């Protein structure tokens, strides 16, 4: 009996598809555990939140870290996701030869509205497995920030985070690695984001 299995791609094969023009930025594809995944189109609340978040982080962190918006990171589990925001160590020029690896990353942030289940399960497991120390989900429908930290693997070999903290839209939170930098969550959830 033949078993049908999907073709899984390595990161090198994925890059080759991009180099050959089979995949373009307009395709909005990311590599997740060797599979090509079509990213969901962003709605207006997602786009506005992303813009406000990046502007706040840029003001708070300046040149103390690299701020990347919707750019790839390279993970050892044959994945190259494109999180909404990544804060990485060093300078932008440090990533000319390669995208940030898990050891370079201080924080990954996903902004979620239509993708909330995916971000709370698949993406959470993916980042925990890669050893990303801090993963945040800006949960637009619930108007809250979910802060996950301390990645681990359980007895059933599933990856998750030991700690999950919920912060409400009227609070401020410290950015991991920059305890003096407080992010004002009220700005991330403008009233019109609920409409």
C-alpha positions as CSV (number, residue, x, y, z in Angstrom):
1,X,0.0,0.0,0.0
2,X,1.3,3.5,-0.9
3,X,1.2,6.2,1.7
4,X,0.7,9.7,0.4
5,X,3.0,12.2,2.2
6,X,3.5,15.9,1.5
7,X,6.8,17.1,0.0
8,X,8.7,18.9,2.8
9,X,11.3,21.5,1.9
10,X,14.5,22.3,3.7
11,X,15.4,25.9,4.3
12,X,18.0,25.7,1.5
13,X,15.4,24.4,-1.0
14,X,13.0,27.1,0.1
15,X,15.6,29.8,-0.5
16,X,16.3,28.2,-3.9
17,X,12.6,28.5,-4.8
18,X,12.8,32.2,-4.0
19,X,16.1,32.7,-6.0
20,X,14.5,31.0,-9.0
21,X,11.5,33.2,-8.8
22,X,9.0,30.4,-8.0
23,X,8.1,32.3,-4.8
24,X,7.9,36.1,-4.6
25,X,7.2,38.5,-1.7
26,X,3.8,39.0,-3.2
27,X,3.0,35.3,-2.7
28,X,3.0,35.8,1.1
29,X,4.4,32.3,1.9
30,X,6.3,31.2,4.9
31,X,8.1,27.9,5.6
32,X,6.7,26.1,8.7
33,X,8.2,22.8,9.6
34,X,9.1,22.2,6.0
35,X,5.7,23.1,4.6
36,X,4.9,26.1,2.5
37,X,2.1,28.0,4.3
38,X,0.0,30.8,2.7
39,X,-0.2,33.7,5.2
40,X,-3.6,35.2,5.9
41,X,-4.2,38.7,4.4
42,X,-4.0,41.4,7.1
43,X,-7.1,43.5,7.9
44,X,-7.0,47.2,8.8
45,X,-6.9,46.7,12.6
46,X,-3.9,44.4,12.2
47,X,-2.1,46.8,10.0
48,X,-2.7,49.8,12.2
49,X,-1.7,47.9,15.3
50,X,1.5,46.8,13.6
51,X,2.4,50.4,12.6
52,X,1.7,51.7,16.1
53,X,3.7,48.9,17.7
54,X,6.7,49.3,15.5
55,X,6.8,53.1,16.1
56,X,6.6,52.6,19.9
57,X,9.3,50.0,19.9
58,X,11.6,52.1,17.7
59,X,11.2,55.1,20.1
60,X,11.7,52.9,23.2
61,X,14.7,50.9,22.0
62,X,16.4,53.1,19.4
63,X,19.8,51.6,18.5
64,X,19.9,49.2,21.5
65,X,18.4,46.3,19.4
66,X,17.4,45.4,15.9
67,X,13.7,45.8,15.2
68,X,12.3,43.8,12.3
69,X,8.8,43.9,11.0
70,X,7.3,41.0,9.0
71,X,10.8,39.7,8.0
72,X,12.0,36.1,8.2
73,X,13.7,34.4,11.1
74,X,15.5,31.1,10.6
75,X,14.6,28.3,13.0
76,X,16.3,24.8,13.2
77,X,13.0,23.0,12.7
78,X,13.0,23.7,8.9
79,X,11.1,26.8,9.5
80,X,11.4,30.4,8.3
81,X,8.3,32.2,9.6
82,X,7.8,35.9,9.2
83,X,6.5,37.2,12.6
84,X,4.9,40.6,12.7
85,X,7.7,41.9,14.9
86,X,11.1,40.6,16.1
87,X,13.5,42.2,18.5
88,X,17.0,40.9,17.9
89,X,20.4,41.5,19.4
90,X,23.1,43.6,17.6
91,X,22.8,45.8,14.6
92,X,20.9,45.5,11.3
93,X,24.1,44.8,9.5
94,X,24.7,41.7,11.6
95,X,21.9,40.0,9.5
96,X,23.3,40.6,6.0
97,X,24.5,37.0,5.7
98,X,21.5,35.3,7.4
99,X,18.2,36.0,9.1
100,X,18.2,36.0,12.9
101,X,18.6,32.6,14.5
102,X,16.9,31.8,17.9
103,X,20.0,32.7,19.8
104,X,19.8,36.2,18.3
105,X,16.2,36.8,19.2
106,X,15.0,38.6,22.3
107,X,11.3,38.7,21.5
108,X,8.9,37.5,18.8
109,X,5.5,39.2,18.5
110,X,2.5,38.1,16.5
111,X,-0.5,40.4,16.0
112,X,-3.6,38.2,15.9
113,X,-7.2,38.7,14.9
114,X,-8.2,36.1,12.2
115,X,-5.1,34.0,13.1
116,X,-5.5,33.8,16.8
117,X,-5.9,30.0,17.0
118,X,-3.0,29.4,14.7
119,X,-0.8,31.8,16.7
120,X,-1.8,30.3,20.0
121,X,-1.1,26.7,18.9
122,X,1.1,26.2,15.8
123,X,3.2,29.3,16.1
124,X,3.5,29.0,19.9
125,X,4.8,25.4,19.6
126,X,7.1,26.4,16.8
127,X,8.7,29.2,18.7
128,X,8.9,27.2,21.9
129,X,10.6,24.3,20.1
130,X,13.2,26.7,18.7
131,X,14.0,27.9,22.2
132,X,12.6,31.5,21.6
133,X,12.6,32.8,25.2
134,X,9.8,35.3,24.9
135,X,6.8,35.1,22.6
136,X,4.0,37.7,22.7
137,X,0.6,37.6,21.0
138,X,-1.3,40.9,20.6
139,X,-4.8,39.5,20.8
140,X,-6.9,42.1,19.0
141,X,-10.4,40.5,19.6
142,X,-9.8,40.2,23.3
143,X,-7.9,43.5,23.5
144,X,-5.1,41.9,25.5
145,X,-1.4,41.0,25.3
146,X,-0.5,37.3,25.9
147,X,3.1,37.1,27.1
148,X,4.7,33.6,26.9
149,X,8.1,32.8,28.4
150,X,10.2,29.9,29.5
151,X,10.0,27.4,26.6
152,X,9.9,23.7,27.5
153,X,9.1,20.2,26.2
154,X,6.6,18.1,28.1
155,X,6.6,14.3,28.7
156,X,4.7,13.8,25.5
157,X,7.4,15.7,23.5
158,X,5.1,18.7,22.9
159,X,6.6,22.1,23.1
160,X,5.0,25.1,24.9
161,X,5.8,27.8,27.4
162,X,5.7,27.4,31.2
163,X,4.6,30.9,31.8
164,X,1.7,32.8,30.3
165,X,0.7,36.2,31.5
166,X,-2.2,38.3,30.3
167,X,-1.9,42.1,30.2
168,X,-4.9,44.2,29.6
169,X,-5.1,47.2,27.3
170,X,-4.9,49.7,30.1
171,X,-1.5,48.4,31.3
172,X,2.1,48.9,30.4
173,X,4.7,46.1,30.1
174,X,8.4,45.9,30.2
175,X,10.1,44.7,27.0
176,X,12.2,41.5,27.8
177,X,15.9,42.5,28.1
178,X,15.0,46.2,28.4
179,X,13.2,46.5,31.7
180,X,13.5,50.3,31.5
181,X,11.4,50.3,28.3
182,X,7.7,50.2,29.0
183,X,5.3,49.5,26.2
184,X,1.9,51.3,26.6
185,X,-0.7,48.8,25.5
186,X,-3.5,51.3,25.4
187,X,-1.9,52.6,22.1
188,X,-2.0,49.1,20.6
189,X,-5.8,48.7,21.0
190,X,-7.4,51.8,19.5
191,X,-11.2,51.9,20.0
192,X,-11.9,51.5,16.3
193,X,-9.9,48.2,16.3
194,X,-13.0,46.5,17.8
195,X,-15.3,47.6,14.9
